[in-house]
Every structure is written in structure tokens, then in C-alpha cells.
Amino acid sequence: MKKLWVLLVLVGFASGLWAQATAAPQTEGKPKPGVADPAPVAPAQNAGATAEVRLTRAQQKVLLADIDATLKFVSDNTKLELKRPVKGVFISRDAVATELRKKLDEDKDAKRMERSELVLKKFGLLDRDFHLRPFLLSLLTEQIAGYYDAKTRVMNLLDWVPEDQQLPVMAHELTHALQDQRVNLDKWGDQEVPGVAKNVEEDNHHIQTDEADTARQGVVEGQAMLSFGDYALKDSGKTMKDVPQLAAQLAEGAGDMSGSPVLGRAPLVLQQALLFPYTEGLTFEEAVLVKGGTERAFAGTLDQPPTSSFEILHPAQYLAHAAVPVLRLPDIHPLLNAAAYEPYDVGVMGEVDVRMTTELFGGRPMAEALAPNWAGGIYYAAQKKTAVNKDSTASLSLLYSSRWKNEDSARSFFQVYDGQLPRKYSGLKRRKADEKDDTERVYSTDEGDVLLTLVGNNVYIGEGFDLALSRKLRDAVDAANPQGNGRIMQAESGPRGSGLGVQGELLGGLSQWLHSFGMMKVGLIR
């Protein structure tokens, strides 16, 4: 699914918190800057808030003098070859805000964001009246904590981040510099095929490569988090490999957003987009490190990266080269063209997408129980050629087909999805007379017909298409997937896009786009 992602780093740790290798992480106790309105650049000045303190020139100079030593530590620790020195600079909040607005205002990024926003709203992952752009300005201004720029090869540090947090953050960002020196991050991290798929071959190429960027983002940030932890632990003589339970503790602490007011009120999809590569990426890399050693966890996963969120969530499956469930989309273009639709978006609903969607619609316990039983899923969004307002979700129609490991899980997901339809649509009315049998549920809504079908371990959802067309699309997808599972050993490297394209799995594209802005200061602390 489409995602917005940014390089988020755990800047809430102070090195002293790691004196005991097995101690649970704690918060630094200093408030983080927040933004009350997307327009101002300065943090919100709430009653009792601590004024922001910027590093002095002298402090900056001392920190920059540590780059070479920190870079050598990270290279020795990761066994990633150091091929050239890395330059570091300090930048101000004003400079960061200017860059954020510039990127958000670029035509290609604005278009990507608009398309992503519409698909997320159609799925019900964003409310219909939610305005993504202004919220992102607030969120990014609150969360950004520095970044390594793969284009300029410069590490940008922020002059308002506390001095005692800078060196572990530097270790995190210098890991990205070493990754870049090995694989060229700008190209390696962007495997997405650009443009709208126009035929069945392009549809399935998008599907096959769809989660590659999500998985690679997990590798990049998971490795950097290991470096972050190892640097903070270095005075204790321990490493993250020595205390593998620490990675799980850090990931578990990500849910505490008390120090991040904007992120705390963000829609779940934005929270997950920020957190996934740091939480799941860290536990993935830790598992590979413990099982295969340092070279396998760093150079190995860069040279042979996972291809799906399924592998990130299940590192043992990645290490065993297990099959990745993937469904195939049949040629539905003639049907859609005859009904006056044009292609809009196609992609995978991966395991991480299912987990997020189920958590939003049915709660976290349901999501944790259901997601591991996911066995494949694809979606396709088409836009009505005759739509007057193409910025409205009413202009889109959507099909989503999912496969599950057992009938009970399929039934549970069917019920969860069915239960959230009243929240998505006004004028929802069930039409039992139009249901062929007890495998179907048919509804009228203010945005067209909705068809839900449960047969065995398959769930089909059609939203916006008229009932007859939705049934034809369902039957075509079912016929193309009699077994449901394919095998992807490695994502294809098709033509590259530039960031979030118009195709992609929902959470992944969003996450990668967010992370293109730099490192975030989400606290994986408690």
C-alpha cells in the first residue's frame, strides 16, 4: 500500500541510559519540539513549555570533529567497508522547514501524495475529510531529527537536538553513509516501477515488485538501529548481539508517543509508516545477526535483500528462502474499459498492510491474531472517466482480493471489514434480495455498490463497481488464482521511479516517501 516514510532515529536515548546492557530503556525526560500549526516553523509555545536550546558553534565544532572516529567505529562494528570520508554539517530548523515545503510543493511529489491520499481514503485508512499535506508539515517538523543525503553524500545534523543525543544519532546516520558506499542507496532503495500500469503484464510486474522498497527500508533502518544501539552500549563492553532481547524491548517501546503530540494524534497509517522500518526492521536485522553473524546481517542483507514485508516480519522465512505468497491479477482492462474506467492504482496488500488495516478496523488483538494467517492479497483501483470531481473517493472504484491460511481467519477478516463499512459510507443499506447465496453481502452506498464475498479461505471486496461488474471481476481474479500462492525469491529490478510512484502496496510507498525527508525522532524508548 502507499506509504510516506522518513528516516526516523531514536534520539530520545542518552548514552548513559545504556550503562547496564540489560536495563530497560527510559526517556531522557526533555520535551520534544511540537508544531501546533503547519505554517509556523518554530515549535509550539505551550504554557510551561521549555524554550528550545540550539547548539553553540563551539559545541557543533566538537561534535563534527568526532565524525571520523564514529565512522570508523560503525565500519568496524558492521564490517561495511569505509571507502571515503563523510562530511557532516549542522542545519537550522528554518532550513529544514524550507526543504520540507520545497519537496511537498514539487509537482511530482504533490501528485504522488494526492493519489496516495485518495487510495488510502477509499480503503478507509484515512477519513474522507482528512487533509494530508498540512498534517504532514506538522508531523515532519515535529519528528525530523537529521538525515544523510544520498545525493550529496552529506550527513545533516540538527542544531536543536540535545548535545548528548547527537553521537548515537551520528552512528545511525553514518551507517546509512556506509550502506550508500556499498550499494548506492538512492538507486538501491527505489525499485518501484514508475507510472500507471496500462496492461496485464504491467499490472503483474507492479505486483511482483511491489513490496521490495518496503523490505529494503526495513533493512536500511534496522541496520542503522543496530549501530545506534551498539554505539550507545560501547562503554559497557556489550553489543546488541549480546543482549538480543533488547531489540524487542526497543521495538515494543515504540507505541509510547507521549513525547510526540503530533504523531500521537496522527492516523494509524501514518504512525505505522513511520515506525515499521525501525521496529520491525530492527527485530529482523537482530534475528539475522544472531543467526548468521555480522556480515550476513549487514553486507548480506544489502546484497540479497528481502522482497516483502512477510520476510521482514518473519526473518526465519527469509533465511530459509521460503516462498512469499503472491496473487496474480488477470487481464481486467477490457472489462474496465467497457465500463468507462481508467487505471489508477494496483498493488499488493502485504502482511504488514493487513495487520494495520485489521488493527484500525478491529483492534490490536484481532490484528495480532489475524495477520500471521495472511496468505496473499492484491488490490486494484480504477477511476471513472466521467467523474466530475476526480479528487473525490466517489470517483474511484476498488477491488481487493485476499487469501488466508484457513477458513476461520478468512471469516474473521470478512467480518472485520464488513463491520467498518458504516464508518466509511453514508447511506449504507444492505440488499439481501440481491445476494446470490450466503457467501455474499451486497450493499448500496453513496459511492456505489459494495460486494463482499467469503468462499473458503478467500475474501473478495468490491467497492464502487456496479454489482454485475464486481462479480465479473471477482470471478476473473478467483480463476487466475486457483492455488493462491506464487513464489518470489527476489524482487525484479524494473525501471526506477523516484520515491512514491502511483503504484504500490499501501503502507510501503507511504513509508518510503516519509523517510525520504530524513531521520525521525520517534521515541522507541519505554
C-alpha positions as CSV (number, residue, x, y, z in Angstrom):
1,M,0.0,0.0,0.0
2,K,1.1,3.6,-0.4
3,K,3.2,4.9,2.4
4,L,5.1,8.0,3.5
5,W,8.4,7.2,5.2
6,V,11.2,9.2,6.7
7,L,14.5,8.2,8.4
8,L,13.5,8.1,12.0
9,V,16.1,7.7,14.6
10,L,15.7,7.1,18.3
11,V,17.1,10.4,19.5
12,G,15.3,10.1,22.9
13,F,18.1,8.0,24.3
14,A,21.0,9.4,26.2
15,S,24.2,7.3,26.2
16,G,24.1,7.0,29.9
17,L,20.9,5.0,29.8
18,W,22.8,2.1,28.3
19,A,25.3,1.7,31.1
20,Q,23.6,-1.6,32.0
21,A,23.3,-3.8,29.0
22,T,20.2,-5.5,30.2
23,A,18.5,-2.4,31.6
24,A,15.2,-1.3,30.1
25,P,15.4,1.9,28.1
26,Q,14.0,5.0,29.6
27,T,13.1,8.5,28.4
28,E,15.6,11.4,28.6
29,G,12.9,13.5,30.2
30,K,13.3,16.5,27.9
31,P,10.3,17.7,25.9
32,K,10.4,17.3,22.2
33,P,9.5,20.2,19.9
34,G,6.0,20.1,18.5
35,V,4.0,22.1,16.0
36,A,0.6,23.4,16.7
37,D,0.0,24.8,13.2
38,P,1.6,23.7,9.9
39,A,2.6,27.2,9.0
40,P,4.9,28.2,11.8
41,V,8.4,26.8,11.8
42,A,9.2,27.3,15.5
43,P,7.9,24.7,18.0
44,A,4.6,25.4,19.7
45,Q,4.9,27.6,22.8
46,N,2.6,25.9,25.2
47,A,2.2,27.1,28.8
48,G,5.1,25.7,30.8
49,A,7.0,24.5,27.7
50,T,10.8,24.6,27.8
51,A,12.3,27.0,25.3
52,E,14.3,25.4,22.5
53,V,18.0,25.5,23.0
54,R,20.3,25.5,20.0
55,L,23.9,24.1,20.0
56,T,26.6,26.7,20.0
57,R,29.2,26.9,17.3
58,A,31.7,25.5,19.7
59,Q,29.5,22.5,20.5
60,Q,28.9,21.9,16.8
61,K,32.7,22.0,16.1
62,V,33.4,19.5,18.8
63,L,30.7,17.1,17.5
64,L,31.8,17.4,13.9
65,A,35.4,16.5,15.0
66,D,34.0,13.1,16.1
67,I,32.7,12.1,12.7
68,D,35.8,10.2,11.6
69,A,36.1,8.3,14.8
70,T,32.4,7.4,14.8
71,L,32.6,6.4,11.2
72,K,35.4,4.1,11.9
73,F,33.5,2.6,14.9
74,V,30.5,1.9,12.7
75,S,32.6,0.4,9.9
76,D,34.4,-1.9,12.3
77,N,31.1,-2.8,14.0
78,T,29.2,-3.5,10.8
79,K,32.1,-4.8,8.7
80,L,30.8,-2.5,6.0
81,E,33.9,-1.1,4.1
82,L,34.7,2.5,4.6
83,K,35.7,3.8,1.1
84,R,35.7,7.5,1.6
85,P,35.2,10.1,4.4
86,V,31.8,11.6,5.1
87,K,31.1,15.3,5.5
88,G,28.8,16.5,8.2
89,V,27.1,19.8,8.7
90,F,24.7,21.4,11.2
91,I,21.5,22.9,9.9
92,S,18.8,25.0,11.5
93,R,15.0,24.4,11.9
94,D,14.3,27.2,9.4
95,A,16.5,25.4,6.8
96,V,14.7,22.1,7.4
97,A,11.3,23.7,7.2
98,T,12.2,25.3,3.9
99,E,13.4,21.9,2.5
100,L,10.2,20.2,3.6
101,R,8.0,22.8,1.9
102,K,10.1,22.7,-1.2
103,K,9.7,18.9,-1.5
104,L,6.0,19.0,-0.7
105,D,5.5,21.7,-3.4
106,E,7.3,19.8,-6.2
107,D,4.8,18.8,-8.8
108,K,5.8,15.1,-8.9
109,D,5.6,14.8,-5.1
110,A,2.4,16.7,-4.9
111,K,0.8,14.4,-7.5
112,R,2.0,11.3,-5.7
113,M,0.7,12.5,-2.4
114,E,-2.7,13.3,-3.9
115,R,-3.1,9.9,-5.5
116,S,-1.8,8.1,-2.4
117,E,-4.2,10.1,-0.2
118,L,-7.2,9.2,-2.4
119,V,-6.5,5.4,-2.3
120,L,-5.9,5.4,1.5
121,K,-9.3,7.2,1.9
122,K,-11.1,4.8,-0.3
123,F,-9.7,1.9,1.8
124,G,-10.9,3.8,4.9
125,L,-7.4,4.2,6.3
126,L,-7.8,8.0,6.2
127,D,-11.0,9.8,7.0
128,R,-12.7,11.3,4.0
129,D,-12.3,14.9,5.4
130,F,-8.6,14.4,6.4
131,H,-6.1,16.8,4.8
132,L,-2.8,15.1,4.4
133,R,-0.5,17.9,3.3
134,P,-0.9,20.3,6.2
135,F,-0.8,17.5,8.7
136,L,2.4,16.2,7.2
137,L,4.0,19.6,7.6
138,S,3.2,19.5,11.3
139,L,4.3,15.8,11.7
140,L,7.6,16.2,9.8
141,T,8.5,19.4,11.6
142,E,8.0,17.7,14.9
143,Q,9.7,14.4,14.0
144,I,12.7,15.2,11.8
145,A,16.0,14.8,13.7
146,G,18.6,14.8,10.9
147,Y,19.4,12.9,7.8
148,Y,22.1,11.5,5.5
149,D,21.6,12.8,1.9
150,A,22.5,10.1,-0.5
151,K,22.6,12.6,-3.4
152,T,25.1,15.0,-1.8
153,R,26.7,12.3,0.4
154,V,26.4,14.7,3.3
155,M,25.2,14.0,6.9
156,N,22.9,16.7,8.1
157,L,22.7,17.2,11.8
158,L,20.1,19.4,13.5
159,D,21.3,22.2,15.7
160,W,18.4,21.9,18.1
161,V,18.8,18.3,19.0
162,P,20.4,18.0,22.5
163,E,24.2,17.5,22.6
164,D,24.1,14.2,24.5
165,Q,21.9,12.7,21.8
166,Q,24.0,13.7,18.8
167,L,26.7,11.0,18.8
168,P,24.4,7.9,18.8
169,V,22.3,9.6,16.1
170,M,25.5,10.2,14.2
171,A,26.3,6.5,14.4
172,H,22.8,5.8,13.0
173,E,23.3,8.2,10.1
174,L,26.8,7.1,9.3
175,T,25.5,3.6,8.9
176,H,23.5,5.0,6.0
177,A,26.6,6.5,4.6
178,L,28.4,3.1,4.6
179,Q,25.3,1.5,3.1
180,D,25.4,4.1,0.4
181,Q,29.1,3.4,-0.3
182,R,28.3,-0.3,-0.8
183,V,25.1,-0.2,-2.8
184,N,24.2,3.4,-3.8
185,L,21.2,3.9,-1.6
186,D,19.5,6.3,-4.0
187,K,19.1,3.6,-6.6
188,W,19.1,0.5,-4.4
189,G,16.2,1.8,-2.2
190,D,14.0,2.7,-5.1
191,Q,12.9,-0.4,-7.0
192,E,9.4,0.9,-7.7
193,V,8.2,0.8,-11.3
194,P,7.1,4.4,-12.4
195,G,3.8,5.2,-14.0
196,V,0.3,3.8,-14.1
197,A,0.1,0.2,-15.3
198,K,-1.7,0.1,-18.7
199,N,-2.0,-3.7,-19.3
200,V,-2.0,-7.0,-17.5
201,E,1.8,-7.5,-17.9
202,E,2.5,-4.2,-16.3
203,D,-0.1,-4.9,-13.6
204,N,1.6,-8.1,-12.5
205,H,5.1,-6.6,-12.8
206,H,4.0,-3.9,-10.3
207,I,2.6,-6.6,-8.1
208,Q,5.7,-8.7,-8.2
209,T,8.0,-5.8,-7.3
210,D,5.5,-4.0,-5.1
211,E,6.9,-4.7,-1.6
212,A,10.6,-4.5,-2.5
213,D,11.0,-1.0,-1.3
214,T,9.2,-1.7,2.0
215,A,11.5,-4.6,2.7
216,R,14.6,-2.6,1.8
217,Q,13.6,0.2,4.0
218,G,13.4,-2.2,6.9
219,V,16.9,-3.4,6.1
220,V,18.4,0.1,5.9
221,E,16.8,1.3,9.1
222,G,17.2,-1.9,11.0
223,Q,20.9,-1.9,10.4
224,A,21.2,1.7,11.5
225,M,19.3,0.9,14.7
226,L,21.7,-1.8,15.5
227,S,24.6,0.7,15.1
228,F,22.7,3.2,17.2
229,G,22.3,0.6,20.0
230,D,25.9,-0.7,19.7
231,Y,27.3,2.8,19.9
232,A,25.3,3.6,23.0
233,L,26.4,0.3,24.5
234,K,30.0,0.6,23.7
235,D,31.2,1.7,27.1
236,S,29.6,-1.4,28.7
237,G,31.6,-3.8,26.5
238,K,28.3,-5.2,25.2
239,T,26.6,-5.2,21.8
240,M,23.0,-5.7,20.7
241,K,24.0,-9.2,19.7
242,D,25.0,-10.0,23.3
243,V,21.5,-8.9,24.5
244,P,19.1,-9.8,21.7
245,Q,16.1,-9.2,24.0
246,L,17.0,-5.5,23.9
247,A,15.9,-5.2,20.3
248,A,12.4,-6.5,21.2
249,Q,12.3,-4.1,24.1
250,L,13.1,-1.1,21.9
251,A,10.5,-2.2,19.3
252,E,7.9,-2.7,22.0
253,G,8.5,0.8,23.3
254,A,7.6,2.4,20.0
255,G,4.0,2.6,21.0
256,D,4.7,5.3,23.6
257,M,4.1,8.6,21.8
258,S,3.6,10.8,24.9
259,G,6.6,12.9,23.9
260,S,5.3,13.4,20.3
261,P,2.0,15.2,20.4
262,V,1.5,15.5,16.6
263,L,2.4,11.8,16.0
264,G,0.2,10.8,18.9
265,R,-2.9,12.2,17.1
266,A,-1.8,11.0,13.6
267,P,-3.9,8.4,11.8
268,L,-2.7,4.9,12.4
269,V,-1.4,4.6,8.8
270,L,1.0,7.5,9.4
271,Q,2.1,6.1,12.7
272,Q,2.8,2.7,11.2
273,A,4.5,4.2,8.2
274,L,7.0,6.0,10.5
275,L,7.5,3.1,12.9
276,F,7.7,0.0,10.7
277,P,11.2,0.2,9.4
278,Y,12.6,1.0,12.8
279,T,10.6,-1.5,14.9
280,E,10.2,-4.5,12.5
281,G,13.4,-3.6,10.7
282,L,15.4,-3.7,13.9
283,T,14.0,-7.1,15.0
284,F,14.5,-8.5,11.5
285,E,18.2,-7.4,11.5
286,E,18.7,-8.6,15.1
287,A,17.4,-12.0,14.1
288,V,19.7,-12.2,11.1
289,L,22.6,-11.0,13.2
290,V,22.1,-13.7,15.9
291,K,21.6,-16.5,13.4
292,G,24.1,-15.5,10.7
293,G,26.6,-13.1,12.2
294,T,27.6,-9.6,11.4
295,E,28.5,-10.0,7.7
296,R,25.2,-11.8,7.0
297,A,23.2,-9.1,8.8
298,F,24.8,-6.1,7.1
299,A,26.6,-6.8,3.8
300,G,24.5,-10.0,3.3
301,T,21.0,-8.3,3.5
302,L,22.2,-5.4,1.4
303,D,23.5,-7.8,-1.3
304,Q,20.5,-10.1,-1.1
305,P,17.6,-8.1,0.4
306,P,14.2,-9.4,1.4
307,T,11.5,-8.7,-1.1
308,S,8.4,-8.4,1.1
309,S,7.0,-7.3,4.5
310,F,6.3,-11.0,5.0
311,E,10.0,-11.7,5.2
312,I,10.7,-8.7,7.4
313,L,8.0,-9.9,9.8
314,H,9.3,-13.5,9.6
315,P,13.1,-13.4,9.4
316,A,13.3,-17.1,9.7
317,Q,11.4,-17.4,6.4
318,Y,13.8,-15.0,4.8
319,L,16.8,-17.0,6.0
320,A,15.2,-20.2,4.8
321,H,14.4,-18.7,1.3
322,A,10.7,-19.6,1.9
323,A,8.0,-18.9,-0.7
324,V,6.4,-15.4,-0.5
325,P,2.6,-15.6,-1.1
326,V,1.6,-13.5,-4.1
327,L,-1.6,-13.5,-6.1
328,R,-1.9,-12.8,-9.8
329,L,-4.2,-10.2,-11.4
330,P,-5.9,-11.4,-14.6
331,D,-6.5,-9.1,-17.6
332,I,-9.4,-6.9,-16.3
333,H,-8.6,-4.0,-18.6
334,P,-11.3,-4.9,-21.2
335,L,-14.0,-5.1,-18.6
336,L,-13.0,-1.8,-17.0
337,N,-12.6,0.0,-20.3
338,A,-16.0,-1.1,-21.5
339,A,-17.4,0.3,-18.2
340,A,-15.7,3.6,-18.8
341,Y,-12.9,3.2,-16.2
342,E,-9.2,4.1,-16.5
343,P,-6.4,2.6,-14.4
344,Y,-5.5,4.4,-11.2
345,D,-3.5,2.1,-8.9
346,V,-2.5,-1.5,-8.5
347,G,-0.6,-3.2,-5.7
348,V,-0.1,-5.8,-3.0
349,M,-1.9,-5.9,0.3
350,G,1.0,-7.4,2.2
351,E,1.0,-8.8,5.7
352,V,2.0,-5.5,7.3
353,D,-0.8,-3.8,5.4
354,V,-3.3,-6.4,6.7
355,R,-2.1,-6.0,10.2
356,M,-2.5,-2.3,10.1
357,T,-5.9,-2.4,8.4
358,T,-7.2,-5.0,10.9
359,E,-5.9,-3.1,13.8
360,L,-7.7,0.1,12.6
361,F,-11.0,-1.8,11.9
362,G,-11.0,-4.4,14.6
363,G,-8.4,-3.5,17.3
364,R,-4.8,-4.7,18.0
365,P,-5.6,-8.1,19.5
366,M,-7.5,-9.0,16.4
367,A,-4.7,-7.7,14.2
368,E,-2.1,-9.7,16.1
369,A,-4.1,-12.9,15.7
370,L,-5.1,-12.5,12.1
371,A,-2.0,-11.1,10.3
372,P,0.2,-14.2,10.7
373,N,-2.6,-16.1,8.8
374,W,-2.4,-13.9,5.8
375,A,-1.6,-15.8,2.6
376,G,-1.6,-13.2,-0.1
377,G,-3.6,-10.2,-1.3
378,I,-3.9,-7.7,-4.2
379,Y,-5.9,-4.6,-4.9
380,Y,-6.8,-2.6,-7.9
381,A,-8.2,0.9,-8.1
382,A,-9.9,2.3,-11.2
383,Q,-11.2,5.8,-11.8
384,K,-14.4,6.7,-13.6
385,K,-13.6,8.5,-16.8
386,T,-16.8,10.5,-16.5
387,A,-16.2,11.6,-12.9
388,V,-16.8,15.3,-12.4
389,N,-14.7,15.6,-9.2
390,K,-11.6,13.3,-9.6
391,D,-10.3,14.4,-6.2
392,S,-13.3,12.6,-4.5
393,T,-13.3,9.0,-3.4
394,A,-16.6,8.6,-5.2
395,S,-14.6,8.8,-8.5
396,L,-12.7,5.6,-7.5
397,S,-13.8,2.0,-7.5
398,L,-11.8,-0.6,-5.8
399,L,-11.3,-4.4,-5.8
400,Y,-9.4,-6.2,-3.1
401,S,-8.8,-10.0,-3.1
402,S,-7.2,-11.7,-0.1
403,R,-6.2,-15.3,0.6
404,W,-5.9,-16.8,4.1
405,K,-4.3,-19.9,5.6
406,N,-7.6,-21.1,7.0
407,E,-11.3,-20.5,6.7
408,D,-11.6,-19.2,10.3
409,S,-9.1,-16.4,9.6
410,A,-10.8,-15.5,6.3
411,R,-14.2,-15.4,8.1
412,S,-12.8,-13.1,10.8
413,F,-11.3,-10.7,8.3
414,F,-14.5,-10.7,6.3
415,Q,-16.5,-9.8,9.5
416,V,-14.0,-7.1,10.5
417,Y,-14.1,-5.4,7.1
418,D,-17.8,-5.7,6.8
419,G,-18.2,-4.1,10.3
420,Q,-16.4,-0.9,9.3
421,L,-18.4,-0.1,6.2
422,P,-20.9,2.1,8.1
423,R,-17.9,4.3,9.1
424,K,-16.8,4.7,5.5
425,Y,-20.1,5.2,3.8
426,S,-23.2,7.2,4.4
427,G,-26.5,5.8,3.1
428,L,-25.2,2.2,3.6
429,K,-28.1,-0.2,3.0
430,R,-27.9,-4.0,2.8
431,R,-29.7,-5.5,-0.2
432,K,-30.3,-9.1,0.9
433,A,-32.6,-9.7,-2.1
434,D,-29.6,-9.2,-4.5
435,E,-27.4,-11.7,-2.7
436,K,-27.0,-14.9,-4.6
437,D,-26.4,-17.0,-1.5
438,D,-24.9,-16.8,2.0
439,T,-21.4,-16.3,0.6
440,E,-22.3,-12.7,-0.5
441,R,-23.2,-9.5,1.2
442,V,-24.4,-6.7,-1.1
443,Y,-24.8,-3.0,-0.1
444,S,-25.9,0.3,-1.6
445,T,-23.8,3.3,-0.6
446,D,-23.4,6.9,-1.6
447,E,-20.4,5.9,-3.7
448,G,-22.0,2.9,-5.5
449,D,-22.5,-0.8,-4.9
450,V,-20.4,-2.8,-2.4
451,L,-19.9,-6.6,-2.7
452,L,-18.2,-8.7,-0.1
453,T,-17.7,-12.4,-0.8
454,L,-16.4,-15.2,1.5
455,V,-15.7,-18.5,-0.1
456,G,-13.5,-20.9,1.8
457,N,-10.3,-19.1,2.7
458,N,-10.8,-16.3,0.1
459,V,-12.3,-12.9,0.7
460,Y,-13.2,-10.6,-2.2
461,I,-14.2,-7.0,-1.7
462,G,-15.6,-4.8,-4.5
463,E,-16.4,-1.1,-3.7
464,G,-17.9,1.3,-6.2
465,F,-18.3,-1.0,-9.2
466,D,-21.9,-1.9,-10.1
467,L,-22.8,-5.3,-8.8
468,A,-22.7,-7.2,-12.1
469,L,-19.2,-5.8,-13.0
470,S,-17.9,-6.5,-9.5
471,R,-19.0,-10.2,-9.8
472,K,-17.2,-10.5,-13.1
473,L,-14.0,-9.0,-11.7
474,R,-14.3,-11.4,-8.7
475,D,-14.7,-14.4,-10.9
476,A,-11.8,-13.4,-13.1
477,V,-9.4,-12.9,-10.1
478,D,-10.6,-16.2,-8.5
479,A,-10.0,-18.1,-11.8
480,A,-6.5,-16.7,-12.1
481,N,-5.5,-17.8,-8.5
482,P,-6.8,-21.4,-8.1
483,Q,-3.9,-22.2,-5.6
484,G,-3.4,-18.6,-4.3
485,N,0.3,-18.8,-3.8
486,G,3.2,-18.0,-6.1
487,R,6.9,-17.6,-5.3
488,I,9.1,-14.6,-5.3
489,M,12.7,-15.3,-4.4
490,Q,13.8,-11.8,-5.2
491,A,12.0,-8.7,-6.4
492,E,12.6,-7.7,-10.0
493,S,14.6,-4.6,-10.7
494,G,12.5,-2.8,-13.3
495,P,12.7,0.8,-14.3
496,R,13.1,3.0,-11.3
497,G,10.7,5.7,-10.2
498,S,11.7,8.5,-7.8
499,G,10.2,7.9,-4.5
500,L,6.5,7.2,-4.1
501,G,5.1,6.3,-7.5
502,V,1.4,5.8,-8.4
503,Q,1.6,2.1,-7.9
504,G,2.4,0.3,-4.7
505,E,1.5,-1.5,-1.6
506,L,-0.3,0.8,0.8
507,L,1.9,1.2,3.8
508,G,5.2,0.7,1.9
509,G,5.0,3.6,-0.5
510,L,3.9,5.9,2.1
511,S,6.7,4.9,4.4
512,Q,9.4,5.3,1.8
513,W,8.2,8.7,0.9
514,L,8.2,9.9,4.5
515,H,11.7,8.5,5.0
516,S,12.9,10.5,2.0
517,F,12.8,13.6,4.2
518,G,15.3,12.3,6.7
519,M,15.6,10.7,10.2
520,M,12.7,10.9,12.6
521,K,12.8,11.2,16.3
522,V,10.0,8.8,17.2
523,G,10.9,7.5,20.7
524,L,11.4,3.8,20.9
525,I,12.2,4.4,24.5
526,R,9.9,2.9,27.1
